[in-house]
């Protein structure tokens, strides 16, 4: 099946003159995606700004309906199983991970009514008509009107965050990933079919020049990418960056790591190691070598399978891309001692593409630069930690799982600003559920409180 992905603008589908080929892992063309020019982007954003805001109750009803359409409907000529297979075969993400991610997005859509309430300050109300404003109250209001999304292609699960902006009343323009644009197209289509007008949520596949226009002309934006993307927008308070997670695990001497080996390995390999919540560093009080050795043995048992195999765990990439990742790994590994993946992480498949096999390296100390290297496959750096080093080696973590029973240390970790999420005990770094903030609630970035008092009318 040859797939055409068009822009979804305020007036409906739009097939641009410029189109980009969509390729399989073997390099075969499987479709085309429109590339809209900057003038189309500007006209779309202007139309979106002029559109009326959908009432709150209608927004939440539409989001719930969209969850079921996203799961079960035939959209763009693709049924749910066709869509899942296409995502897996085109992106190399294991089919089981794709299906799990699809369910996650639907769960998030269904939960947004309660998520909004969780994110809102306890002293605020969500509607000025609420009786609390008669005596004076805070009202939770938007800081702007237009929200831009530069989506990633790791897994469909990355699309579980931005619909919260729709629930808050924002108009949302999505620029899909060139690697995996199918989920963005399906989700935007489902939202429109569920009741969101086409000038409220749009899909704008573009090149880099037009993508910059989307961010420049939106009120707020969320952007996914590597450290270069984080650095590019670091000084722009309107842009929320979703960069490397550098998630970590700490195991102190009062905990027996042997009983936690499955959890350690799962934190590294879950979702094929592609998520920003996957553990990329494990620090151990005492000798870390036995941990590295046991992890290597555990992860080496994961089979190399095509992404469409139900038992597949590891991600597949085009051979040239996989070899580039392997070269980079060997460069950054430096003097780290390889327990797994030291020769190569590339395992070519007969049908095309190559599996990215796991890698485990041991570093000499907790200041090793490798501990902050994150790669798009199960790659983990294991090193020593001493109590006198405190929280310093654990900083800049999206998630830190602390396997410790020391209350003082837990207090220090919780109070460290650069540790975004802290999990304790037997909880993998990849744990998440709807309503729990990932990088804070999106409402913290897009909303504010306004004081209000009104008279009875």
C-alpha positions as CSV (number, residue, x, y, z in Angstrom):
1,X,0.0,0.0,0.0
2,X,1.3,3.4,-1.0
3,X,0.5,6.1,1.6
4,X,-0.1,9.7,0.9
5,X,0.0,12.0,4.0
6,X,-1.4,15.4,3.3
7,X,-1.4,18.5,5.4
8,X,-4.6,19.0,7.5
9,X,-5.4,22.7,7.3
10,X,-8.3,24.9,8.3
11,X,-10.0,24.1,5.0
12,X,-9.4,20.4,5.0
13,X,-6.7,18.2,3.5
14,X,-4.0,19.9,1.4
15,X,-1.6,18.1,-0.9
16,X,1.4,20.4,-1.4
17,X,3.4,20.6,-4.6
18,X,6.5,19.7,-2.7
19,X,6.4,16.2,-1.2
20,X,8.9,14.0,0.6
21,X,9.3,10.3,0.1
22,X,8.5,8.0,3.0
23,X,10.9,5.0,3.1
24,X,10.8,1.5,4.6
25,X,13.7,0.2,6.7
26,X,15.1,-1.4,3.5
27,X,15.0,1.9,1.7
28,X,12.0,1.3,-0.5
29,X,9.5,4.1,-1.0
30,X,6.2,3.4,0.7
31,X,4.6,6.8,0.5
32,X,4.8,10.5,0.2
33,X,4.2,13.3,2.7
34,X,3.4,16.9,1.7
35,X,5.8,19.7,2.6
36,X,3.8,22.9,3.0
37,X,5.6,26.2,2.3
38,X,6.0,29.1,4.8
39,X,3.1,31.1,3.2
40,X,0.7,28.2,3.9
41,X,1.9,28.0,7.5
42,X,1.4,31.7,8.1
43,X,-2.1,31.6,6.5
44,X,-3.0,28.5,8.6
45,X,-1.8,30.1,11.9
46,X,-3.7,33.3,11.1
47,X,-6.9,31.4,10.5
48,X,-6.4,29.4,13.7
49,X,-6.0,32.7,15.7
50,X,-9.2,34.0,14.3
51,X,-11.2,30.8,15.2
52,X,-13.4,30.9,18.3
53,X,-12.4,28.7,21.3
54,X,-14.5,25.6,21.7
55,X,-16.3,25.5,25.1
56,X,-14.6,23.5,27.8
57,X,-17.3,20.8,28.1
58,X,-17.3,20.2,24.3
59,X,-13.5,20.0,24.3
60,X,-13.4,17.3,27.0
61,X,-16.2,15.3,25.3
62,X,-14.4,15.5,22.0
63,X,-11.1,14.3,23.6
64,X,-12.9,11.3,25.1
65,X,-14.5,10.4,21.7
66,X,-11.2,10.9,19.9
67,X,-9.6,8.2,22.1
68,X,-11.9,5.6,20.7
69,X,-11.6,6.8,17.1
70,X,-7.8,6.8,17.5
71,X,-7.9,3.2,18.7
72,X,-10.6,1.7,16.5
73,X,-11.5,3.8,13.5
74,X,-10.4,3.5,9.9
75,X,-8.6,6.7,9.2
76,X,-6.8,7.8,6.0
77,X,-7.6,4.4,4.5
78,X,-5.9,2.5,7.4
79,X,-7.6,0.4,10.0
80,X,-6.1,0.2,13.5
81,X,-4.0,-2.9,12.7
82,X,-2.9,-1.5,9.3
83,X,-1.8,1.6,11.1
84,X,0.2,-0.2,13.8
85,X,1.9,-2.4,11.3
86,X,2.8,0.6,9.1
87,X,4.3,2.4,12.1
88,X,6.4,-0.6,13.1
89,X,7.6,-1.5,9.6
90,X,8.5,2.1,8.7
91,X,10.1,3.3,11.9
92,X,11.6,0.0,13.2
93,X,9.8,0.3,16.5
94,X,8.7,-3.2,17.7
95,X,5.1,-3.9,17.0
96,X,4.4,-4.6,20.7
97,X,5.9,-1.2,21.7
98,X,3.7,0.5,19.0
99,X,0.5,-1.2,20.4
100,X,1.4,-0.3,24.0
101,X,2.1,3.3,23.0
102,X,-1.2,3.5,21.1
103,X,-3.1,2.4,24.2
104,X,-1.2,4.9,26.3
105,X,-2.2,7.8,24.0
106,X,-5.9,6.7,24.2
107,X,-5.7,6.4,28.0
108,X,-4.3,9.9,28.2
109,X,-7.1,11.3,26.1
110,X,-9.7,9.6,28.3
111,X,-8.0,11.0,31.5
112,X,-7.6,14.6,30.5
113,X,-10.7,15.7,32.5
114,X,-9.1,14.6,35.7
115,X,-5.6,15.6,34.6
116,X,-6.7,19.2,34.2
117,X,-8.0,19.2,37.7
118,X,-4.8,17.7,39.1
119,X,-2.7,20.4,37.4
120,X,-4.8,23.3,38.4
121,X,-3.9,25.1,41.7
122,X,-6.2,24.1,44.6
123,X,-7.2,27.7,45.1
124,X,-8.3,28.2,41.5
125,X,-11.4,27.4,39.5
126,X,-11.6,26.5,35.9
127,X,-14.5,28.7,34.9
128,X,-15.3,32.3,35.9
129,X,-19.0,31.3,36.3
130,X,-18.1,29.1,39.3
131,X,-19.8,30.2,42.5
132,X,-16.4,30.7,44.2
133,X,-15.8,33.8,42.1
134,X,-18.8,35.6,43.8
135,X,-16.7,35.8,47.0
136,X,-13.4,36.1,45.1
137,X,-11.3,33.4,43.7
138,X,-8.4,32.6,41.4
139,X,-9.4,31.6,37.8
140,X,-7.1,29.2,35.8
141,X,-6.6,30.9,32.4
142,X,-4.5,30.5,29.3
143,X,-1.4,32.6,28.8
144,X,-1.9,32.5,25.0
145,X,-4.0,31.0,22.2
146,X,-1.8,29.1,19.8
147,X,0.4,26.1,20.7
148,X,2.9,24.6,18.3
149,X,4.2,21.0,18.4
150,X,7.4,19.8,16.8
151,X,6.7,16.1,17.3
152,X,9.3,13.3,17.7
153,X,9.2,9.9,16.1
154,X,10.5,7.7,18.9
155,X,7.2,5.9,19.6
156,X,3.5,6.9,19.2
157,X,3.6,7.6,23.0
158,X,5.2,11.0,22.5
159,X,1.8,12.2,21.2
160,X,0.3,11.6,24.7
161,X,1.4,15.0,26.0
162,X,0.3,17.8,23.6
163,X,-3.5,17.0,23.5
164,X,-3.6,18.5,27.1
165,X,-3.2,21.9,25.4
166,X,-6.4,21.3,23.5
167,X,-8.2,20.5,26.8
168,X,-7.0,23.8,28.1
169,X,-8.5,25.7,25.2
170,X,-5.4,26.2,23.0
171,X,-5.5,25.9,19.2
172,X,-2.7,23.4,18.3
173,X,-0.6,23.1,15.2
174,X,1.4,19.9,14.9
175,X,4.5,19.5,12.7
176,X,4.9,15.7,12.4
177,X,8.1,13.7,12.6
178,X,9.6,12.8,9.2
179,X,10.6,9.5,10.6
180,X,7.1,8.5,11.8
181,X,4.4,11.0,10.7
182,X,1.6,8.4,10.8
183,X,0.6,8.8,14.4
184,X,0.4,12.6,14.2
185,X,-1.8,12.3,11.1
186,X,-4.1,9.7,12.7
187,X,-4.4,11.5,16.0
188,X,-5.2,14.9,14.4
189,X,-7.7,13.3,12.1
190,X,-9.4,11.5,15.1
191,X,-9.6,14.8,17.0
192,X,-11.2,16.5,14.1
193,X,-13.7,13.7,13.5
194,X,-14.5,13.7,17.2
195,X,-15.6,17.4,17.1
196,X,-12.7,19.7,17.1
197,X,-13.1,22.2,14.1
198,X,-10.3,22.0,11.5
199,X,-9.2,25.5,12.5
200,X,-8.5,24.4,16.1
201,X,-6.1,21.5,15.4
202,X,-4.0,21.3,12.3
203,X,-1.2,19.1,10.8
204,X,1.6,21.0,9.1
205,X,4.3,18.7,7.6
206,X,7.2,21.1,6.6
207,X,10.9,21.5,6.0
208,X,13.1,23.1,8.6
209,X,12.6,26.6,7.4
210,X,8.8,26.5,7.6
211,X,9.1,24.7,10.9
212,X,10.9,27.7,12.4
213,X,8.0,29.9,11.2
214,X,5.6,27.7,13.2
215,X,7.6,28.2,16.4
216,X,8.2,31.9,15.8
217,X,4.6,32.8,15.2
218,X,2.9,30.5,17.9
219,X,2.4,31.8,21.4
220,X,4.1,28.7,22.9
221,X,5.7,25.5,21.5
222,X,7.0,22.1,22.5
223,X,10.0,20.8,20.7
224,X,11.6,17.4,20.8
225,X,15.2,16.7,19.9
226,X,18.8,16.2,21.1
227,X,21.0,18.4,23.2
228,X,21.4,20.7,20.1
229,X,17.7,21.4,20.1
230,X,17.7,22.1,23.9
231,X,20.6,24.5,23.4
232,X,18.9,26.3,20.5
233,X,15.8,27.2,22.5
234,X,17.4,27.4,26.0
235,X,16.9,31.2,26.1
236,X,13.4,31.2,24.7
237,X,10.8,31.0,27.6
238,X,8.0,30.3,25.1
239,X,9.5,27.0,24.0
240,X,9.3,23.9,26.2
241,X,12.1,21.5,25.1
242,X,11.9,17.7,25.4
243,X,15.5,16.7,25.0
244,X,17.6,13.9,26.4
245,X,16.2,12.4,29.6
246,X,19.5,11.1,31.1
247,X,17.4,9.0,33.5
248,X,19.4,7.2,36.1
249,X,19.2,4.6,38.9
250,X,21.0,4.8,42.2
251,X,21.6,1.6,44.3
252,X,22.9,2.2,47.8
253,X,24.6,-0.5,49.9
254,X,21.6,-1.1,52.1
255,X,19.7,-2.6,49.1
256,X,20.5,-6.0,47.5
257,X,20.7,-5.2,43.7
258,X,20.5,-8.9,42.8
259,X,16.9,-9.0,43.8
260,X,16.3,-5.9,41.5
261,X,18.1,-7.2,38.4
262,X,14.9,-7.6,36.3
263,X,13.9,-4.1,37.2
264,X,17.3,-2.7,36.3
265,X,17.3,-4.4,32.9
266,X,13.7,-3.5,32.2
267,X,14.5,0.2,32.9
268,X,17.2,0.0,30.3
269,X,15.4,-2.0,27.6
270,X,11.7,-1.0,27.9
271,X,10.3,0.6,24.7
272,X,13.5,-0.6,23.0
273,X,15.6,1.8,25.0
274,X,14.3,4.7,22.9
275,X,12.3,6.6,25.6
276,X,13.8,9.5,27.5
277,X,12.7,7.7,30.7
278,X,14.9,4.7,29.9
279,X,17.8,4.4,32.3
280,X,21.1,5.3,30.7
281,X,23.2,5.3,33.9
282,X,23.3,3.1,37.0
283,X,25.3,4.2,40.0
284,X,26.2,1.7,42.7
285,X,27.5,2.2,46.2
286,X,30.3,-0.4,46.4
287,X,31.7,-2.4,43.6
288,X,29.7,-1.8,40.4
289,X,31.4,-4.5,38.3
290,X,29.1,-7.3,39.4
291,X,26.1,-5.2,38.4
292,X,27.5,-4.5,35.0
293,X,28.4,-8.1,34.4
294,X,24.9,-9.3,35.5
295,X,23.2,-6.7,33.4
296,X,25.2,-7.6,30.3
297,X,24.2,-11.3,30.7
298,X,20.5,-10.3,31.1
299,X,20.4,-8.0,28.2
300,X,22.4,-10.2,25.9
301,X,19.5,-12.8,26.1
302,X,17.1,-10.4,24.2
303,X,16.7,-11.8,20.7
304,X,17.2,-9.9,17.5
305,X,13.9,-10.0,15.7
306,X,12.1,-8.0,12.9
307,X,10.0,-5.2,14.3
308,X,6.8,-6.9,13.3
309,X,7.5,-10.0,15.4
310,X,5.2,-10.0,18.5
311,X,8.2,-10.9,20.7
312,X,10.4,-8.1,19.4
313,X,11.8,-5.7,22.0
314,X,14.7,-4.0,20.2
315,X,14.5,-1.2,17.7
316,X,15.5,-1.7,14.0
317,X,17.1,1.1,11.9
318,X,18.4,1.2,8.4
319,X,21.8,-0.4,8.3
320,X,23.6,2.9,7.5
321,X,21.9,4.6,10.5
322,X,22.7,1.7,12.8
323,X,26.3,1.7,11.8
324,X,26.5,5.4,12.5
325,X,25.1,4.9,16.0
326,X,27.7,2.1,16.5
327,X,30.6,4.4,15.4
328,X,29.4,7.1,17.7
329,X,29.1,4.7,20.6
330,X,32.7,3.6,20.1
331,X,33.9,7.2,20.0
332,X,32.1,8.3,23.2
333,X,32.9,5.0,25.1
334,X,36.5,6.1,25.4
335,X,38.2,4.3,28.2
336,X,35.0,2.7,29.5
337,X,35.1,-1.1,29.8
338,X,32.6,-2.9,27.6
339,X,30.8,-5.8,29.0
340,X,28.3,-5.9,26.1
341,X,28.3,-4.3,22.7
342,X,32.1,-3.6,22.7
343,X,32.6,-5.2,19.2
344,X,29.4,-4.0,17.6
345,X,25.7,-3.3,18.4
346,X,24.7,-3.8,14.7
347,X,22.8,-7.0,13.9
348,X,21.6,-7.0,10.3
349,X,18.3,-8.7,9.4
350,X,17.7,-10.7,6.2
351,X,14.7,-8.6,5.2
352,X,16.5,-5.3,5.6
353,X,17.5,-3.0,8.4
354,X,19.6,-3.8,11.5
355,X,18.7,-4.4,15.1
356,X,20.4,-2.1,17.6
357,X,21.7,-4.6,20.2
358,X,22.1,-3.6,23.9
359,X,25.4,-2.2,25.3
360,X,26.7,-2.2,28.8
361,X,29.9,-0.3,29.8
362,X,31.6,0.2,33.2
363,X,33.1,3.6,34.0
364,X,35.8,4.3,36.6
365,X,34.0,7.0,38.6
366,X,30.8,9.0,39.0
367,X,32.2,12.0,37.2
368,X,32.8,10.0,34.0
369,X,31.3,12.0,31.0
370,X,29.8,8.8,29.6
371,X,27.2,8.9,32.3
372,X,25.5,11.7,30.5
373,X,25.5,10.1,27.1
374,X,22.1,9.0,25.9
375,X,21.6,6.9,22.8
376,X,18.4,5.6,21.0
377,X,18.7,2.0,22.1
378,X,19.4,0.0,25.3
379,X,22.7,1.6,26.2
380,X,23.7,1.8,29.9
381,X,26.8,3.1,31.7
382,X,27.5,1.6,35.2
383,X,29.7,3.3,37.7
384,X,30.5,3.7,41.4
385,X,28.9,6.2,43.8
386,X,30.0,7.2,47.3
387,X,27.7,8.9,49.9
388,X,30.2,11.8,50.3
389,X,29.5,12.6,46.6
390,X,25.9,13.4,47.4
391,X,23.5,14.3,44.7
392,X,26.0,15.9,42.3
393,X,26.5,12.8,40.1
394,X,22.7,12.3,39.9
395,X,21.8,15.8,38.7
396,X,20.1,16.6,35.3
397,X,17.9,13.5,35.4
398,X,14.4,13.4,33.9
399,X,13.8,10.4,36.2
400,X,15.9,9.0,39.0
401,X,15.0,5.7,40.6
402,X,16.6,5.6,44.0
403,X,16.9,2.2,45.5
404,X,17.7,3.3,49.1
405,X,16.2,3.3,52.6
406,X,18.0,6.4,53.7
407,X,15.5,9.2,54.5
408,X,18.1,12.0,54.5
409,X,19.3,11.0,51.1
410,X,15.8,10.9,49.8
411,X,15.2,14.4,51.1
412,X,18.3,15.7,49.3
413,X,17.2,14.0,46.0
414,X,13.7,15.4,46.2
415,X,15.0,18.9,46.8
416,X,17.5,18.8,43.9
417,X,15.9,21.1,41.2
418,X,17.5,19.3,38.3
419,X,16.0,15.9,39.1
420,X,12.6,16.2,37.5
421,X,11.0,13.0,38.8
422,X,12.0,10.8,41.8
423,X,10.9,7.2,42.1
424,X,11.8,5.1,45.1
425,X,12.4,1.4,45.6
426,X,10.9,-1.1,43.1
427,X,9.7,1.3,40.5
428,X,11.3,1.4,37.0
429,X,12.4,4.7,35.5
430,X,9.9,4.1,32.7
431,X,6.9,3.9,35.1
432,X,4.2,6.5,34.2
433,X,0.4,6.8,34.3
434,X,-2.1,9.5,33.1
435,X,-2.3,12.3,35.5
436,X,1.3,12.0,36.8
437,X,3.5,14.8,35.4
438,X,6.2,13.8,33.0
439,X,8.2,17.0,32.9
440,X,5.9,19.0,35.1
441,X,2.3,19.4,34.0
442,X,1.9,21.1,30.7
443,X,-0.4,23.5,32.4
444,X,2.5,24.9,34.4
445,X,3.9,26.2,31.1
446,X,0.7,27.3,29.4
447,X,-1.6,28.5,32.1
448,X,-1.7,31.1,34.9
449,X,-4.1,32.2,37.7
450,X,-6.0,35.5,37.6
451,X,-7.7,36.9,40.6
452,X,-11.4,37.5,40.1
453,X,-14.5,38.7,42.1
454,X,-17.9,39.3,40.6
455,X,-21.3,40.5,41.7
456,X,-24.5,38.3,41.6
457,X,-26.4,38.9,38.3
